[in-house]
Amino acid sequence: MPRVRTQRNSLLARAAGTVGVMAVALGATITPANAAGHPTDIGEASGNGSTDVTPDTPTATGTTVSVDGDQVHIHQQQARVQAAMQAHARRQALVTAVIPAPTGHYQVGTTSLHLIDQSRYDPWVPSHPRRELMVQIWYPATNTAGLTQAPWLPSEAANSFLRNLGAWPGTVALPTTAGFMGAQVDPAAGKLPVLLYSTGLHSDRSMGTTLAEDLASRGYLVVAIDHTHDANEVQFPDGRLETNSIPANATNILTVRAADVHFVINELAAIQGGTNPDVDKAPLPTGLTHNIDMSRIGMFGWSEGGAAVATSMQLDSRIAAGANLDGQFYGSAYSKDLNRPFLLFSSQSHNRDTDGSWRTFWSHLKGPRYDIKMAGAAHLSFSDFEVLLPQAASVLGISQYQLQQEVGTINPSRAILVQRTYLAAYFDTVLRGQHSTLMDGPSTKYPEISFVR
């Protein structure tokens, strides 16, 4: 059974290698002071004349030990180690990553919900008796003065993400988003169509931030789902961090994700009905209850999340339109008829000409269907890695060639702009009834996009 292409395997392998290379580079010139042995051991060896250590002789660890009149200057050695480490830290200047600002008319608000599905056991960790999720909501906002903009990831999850990526401590600062935490929903935006987002395998909901907050700035309510124990890290309000626990031979990942999506839609309906489903009863943004339009629901996902869209639409007919961002289909859903709109949006070398699962799915689409690809794009181009990796490449030790293998040759800002534009054009057309000519065929304004006929 073919599996969805995992989006970080090669990247993480290379990142792990980067850490090793950096450690070797450091070790060649510096070693923690205690690695040279106890001061008494070295002093005794020097004092009895039997030592092989002479002034400026490298030790087995690569550290230079200075001897002066049979006295080892340990404190000087420690000072040199510290100075070398500080110099290395200065050379590895802090990279503060940024993501492009949203392009819509509205400011953006955001809030997170802690949800527990009392009807399901956690499928990945039997010791967790109920399925527990974190979701992040993005929406058009007003009255944002004095409010804090949300981090791209909360603190503990951010630390875990950077460790997994292989970033040397203190060298990368993750972005601040455009979303003002807990801001009031802008009533001028009217009833907000709902868009659900499912991210890649072992990925975080934050990987769709550049798309989510832009769609929110255009008047959508976007709900990004963290699939607990599928994602590499999910941080809950009490600071607890739940990590990836999926067995290597798991075959029901899409089924679990679809059930998560179905549950989240139910919780949104509860909010629309005046109930706060947050487990901790954290206050909902003012205006949220009265501005969710549950009659217009779409879903998009990247990689594994793209495959999950088809499975979720088969499970829940309330999802009126779907979009798959470069994800290979598997399971049974893609070989069943679907009479609702669907967008296939692929990288340069992946589309239904090269992917049999896409060809099969295309033949079963009975509603409006679109298949477009973006020139110069790679698989990670459809995630926030598209803009984050180029900024952190020097810190991670990723060459230009390796970078192009991961995020393609297209300019990162342009890649994000094109994705934002076409996702909005698609959902405006199929959910809002605002037809966009971009969905009719090639555009001279966006030559990167071609339609697979």
N, C-alpha and C positions, 0 to 999 in steps of 0.2 A: 504494500500500500504506500503510495507516495506521500511524503509529508511536506508541509509548508516549509519553504526555505527559512531556516532560522537566521535572524538578522544580525546577530552579534558574534557568532562563533569564531569566525576568522579574525574579527576585530579584537575580541577579548584574548584570543590566543596570542595575537601580536602584542597586545597591551601587557600581558603577563611577561612576554619576552622582553618588553621594554623595561619593565621593572628590574628584571635580572641584569640587563645590560647596564642600567644606571647603577645598580648595586656594585657590579664589578668595577665600573669606572671609578666609583667612590673608593672601593676597597684598594684599588691600585695606588692610591695616594694617602688615604686616611683609614684608620682603624680605631674603634673605640679604645680608650686608654686601658681599660681592664683586659683587653685582648693581649697586651704585651706581657701579662703575668703579674704576680704580686711584686710590689717594690722590693720586699725583702729577698725574694728569690733572685732578682736581677742584681741587687746590691751584693749579695753574698757571692754570686758567681763572679762579679767584677772584682770584689775584694780579694779573692784567693788566687787570682791570676789565671784561673782555669777556663775562663769563658772564651768563647770564640767571637763574642760580640766586640767589635772595635768601633771607634768613633765613626759615625755615619754609615755603618754597615746595615743594610736592609735585613730585617728579621724575616722569619718564615711567613709572617702575616703581611709583609709588604710595608710595614711601618718602620721608619727610620728612628733609631734610638741613639741619642747623643750621650757620650761619656766624657766627663771632664774630671781628671784627677781622681779616678775610681769612684766617682759619685754620679749616679744616673739622675738626670734632671726630669723627674717624672712630671712635675708641675708644668715645666716648659713643654713637654710632649703633649700633655693634655691641652694646653693652650693652643698648640699648633693644630691639634685635631679639631678643636672648637672653631678656630679661625678658618680652617679649610672647609668645614661644614657650613659656616656662615657665608663663605665666599661662593660655595656651590649654590646655596639658597638664593644668593643675589643673582647668580647667573641664570638660575631657573626663575625668572621674574614671574610674579603672579599674573596669571591670565584671568581677567574678569570677562566671562563670556556674556554675550548679549544675543537676543533674538529680535527679529524685525518687528517694529511696531505694527499694530493692527491697522487695516486700511479702511474700515467702515466708518460710518457717521457717528457711532455711539462710543462713549467710554465703556469700559468693561469692568464688571464686577465678578467676584468669584466666592464660592463657599464650598466647604467639604462636608459630606454627610457620612456618618458612621451607621451602617445598616446591618441588621441581622435577620436572616431568613429563617424563621422558626420552623418552616416546613421541610428543611433539608439539613442533613448532616454534611459536614465538610468532607468532600470526596477525597481529599489529599492527605489530611491529617486526622486520623480517627479519634485522637484525643480531644479534638474540637467538636463538641456535640452539635453545633449549628453553623451554618454557612455565614461567614462574616465578611463584609465588604467595606471598602472605602470608595466613594465616588466624589468627583469634583465637578461642580456646576459652574458654567461660564454664561454670562448674560449681559445684555445692555444695561448700563448703570447710570445713575445720576447722583448728585450731592456727594462727590468723592473727596471733597476737601478734608484734609486731616486724617484720612484713612491710609492704612498701610497696604502697599502692593505685595501680593503673595510671592513667596519664593517659588522657583521652578520645582523644587522638591523640599519637603520639610527636612529638618536638620539631620536626624538619624538616617533617614532614607538617602539623603544626599551623600553622607559619608560612606554608606554602603555602596552606592552607585559609583562613586569616584574610586573606591578600592577595587571594585570589579572591573572598572575601566582601566586601571593601572596608573592612575594619576598620582604622582609623587605628592605626599601630604603638603598642603600649603601652596601648591602651584596652580590650582584651578579653582576659581569661584564660579559656581553655577549661576545662571541668570536670575534676575528678578523679572517677574511677568508683568504684563500690563493690567492684570486683574486686581482691583481694589477689594480687599477682604471685607465681606459683609455689606457692601454698598447697597443702597436702595435700587430696586429695579426701576428702570426708566419707563414711566407710563407712556411716554411719547412713542415708544416702540410698539405699543399695542400687544395683542396676543402673540406669544412667541412660539413658533414651530419648534419642535424638539428634535435634536440630533444626538444620537448615541454614538460614542466612540469606543472601539475595542482595539487595543494596541498589540504589538508583536509578542511572540512567545518569549517568556522570561523578561519582558520589558515592562516599563512603568507607564502609567497613564500620562505622565508628563511628556512622553515622546510625541504626543499629538498637540502640544500646547500652541505651537505657531499656527496651526489650523483652527483649533478650538476657539482661541481668543479672537481670531479674525472673524470667524463666523458669528461669534457673539456680538462683535462690533457692527455687524450687518443686520442684527435683529433676531438672531436665533438663540435658543437656549440649548447649550451643548453640555452633555453629561458624559464625562470621561470616567471609565470604569477601571478600577484596579482589580484584577482577578487574583484574589489572595491565594498564595502558595503556587501560583502559576508565574506571577511577577517575581523578579529577583528580590524585590524589597517592597513592602507595604507598611507604612507607619500609621499606627492608630493614635487617637487623641491622648492616650495615657503614655505615649512615648514608646510603646511596645512595637517591635519590628518583627514582622512575619516574612520569612524568606521562601525562596523556591523549594518546593517539596514534591514536585511531580515525579513519579517513578519514570525511569528511562523508557520503559516499555508501555507507557500509558497510551490508550487508544481512544479515550473518551474526552479529550480536552475540549473539543468543539461543543460537545453535548453539555459539558459543565458551563462553558462560557455562555451558551445560548440560554441556559437556565438562569444564569446570573442576569443576563439582559432582560429576560422575562420578569424576573423579580424586581429589577430596578424600575421598569415601566410601571409595575403595580405600585411601587412606592411613590412615583411621580403622580400617579392618579390619586393617591392618598393626600399628597400635598395640595393638589388641585381641589380636593374636597375639604380642605381646611385642617388636615391632620399633619403633625410634625413627626415623621418617622425616625428622626435621628435618635439613636439609642441613648445618647447622653443629653438629649433635649437641648442641644445647642440652638440658639435662636436662628430662625430662617430670615433671610433678607426681606426687608419690607417690600411688599408688593409681589413677592414670588407666588403666593397662593393664587392670586387672581389673574395671573398673566401667563400661565402655562396652557398652551393649546394642544391638548391630547388628541385632537382630531387630525393633526398633521405631524407624524413622527417619521423620521428618517434615521438611517444608521450608516456609518462608514467605519472602516477599519483598515489597518496596515498589516501586511504580512499575515501571520496567523489570525490576526483580528479581521483581515479582509475575508478569509475563509469563514470566520465565525459569523459574518453578516448573512451569508446564505443560509447557514444552519439556523440562525436566530429568526430569519424571515419565515422559514418553514414552520418553526415552532409558534410564532406569534404574528398573527395577521394584522395586528395594530401597526406594525412597521410597514409604512406605505412605500418606501423607496430605500434602495441600498447602493453602496459604493464600495468596491474592493480596490485598495491601493496596493498593487503589486504582490498580492498574496496568492499562492497556489492553493487550489481547492483540494480537499480530500473528504473522506466520509461518504455519506449517501445523499446529502442535501443538493449537491451540485448536479446530480443526475435526475432531479425531479423538476417538473414544470413549475415555473413561477410567473405569475401574470401581473407582476408589479414592476415599476421602473427599476433599472439597474445600470450602474456605471462601472465599467472595467477601466482602470487607470493604471498604466504600466510604465516601467522603466524602458530604456531604449531597446534592450535585447530580450524583453519578456513580454509576450502578448499571446493571443490565441494561435498565432502562427508557430510558436515555439512551445506552447504549453497545452498538452492534450486536455487537461482539466478545464481550461478556459474554453476550448473548442466545444467540449461536451456541454458545459454550462450555457454557453451562448445558444446552443441549439434548443435548450429548454426554456429560454426566456421568451415569454409570450406577451410581455408588455413592452413599453418603450425601452430600447436598449442602446447603449453607447460603448464603444471600445476605442479608447484613445491612448496614445503613448507619448512620452516626453523625451525628446532627443537629448542625449548627453546625461541622462539620469541613470543612477544605479539603484539597487534595492534600498539602501539606507537613505536615499534622497527623499523618501516619503515619510521620514521621521525628523525629529529635531536634530538628529545627528548631522543632517545636511548642513546646518549652520554652526553646530557646536564643534564638530571634529576639525574643520579647517582652522578654527581659532585656537584649538588646543594641540594641534599637530606637533608643534615644536616641543612641547612639554612631554607628549607621549612618545616622541621619537618616531613619528610616522612620516615617511618620505612623501614627496609629491606624487610619485607613482602609486604608492600604497593608498594614498588619500583618494586618488581618482578611481581606484578599484572599489573603494567603499562607497563614495558619494558621487561618483561620476565626474564628468568634465564640465557640466553646466555650472555657471556662476551660482553660488549658494543662494544669494538674495533673489536672483531671478527664478531659481527653482521654486522657492517658497512662494513668490508672487504668482507664478503660473499655476501652482497647485491651488492656492487660495482662490484665484480668479475662476478656475474651472469648477471647483467644488461648489462655490457659491452659485455660479451660473446653472449648474445641474440642479441643485436643490431649489433654487428660485423657480426653475422651470417646472419641476415635478411636484413640489410641495406648495408653492405659492401661486402657481399659475401665471408667473411672470416670465414669459418665454424669452430666452436669451439666444440671439443669433449665433453665439459661440458654439452652441450645441448642434448647429446645422452642418458644420464642416470647417475646413481650415480657415484660419484668420491671419491676415498679414501682420496684425499686432502681436500675435503669439506664434511665430513660425516654429517654435519648439514642439508644438502639438500637431500630431498627425492622427487621422482617423483610420482605423483598421477596418476595411470594408469586407 
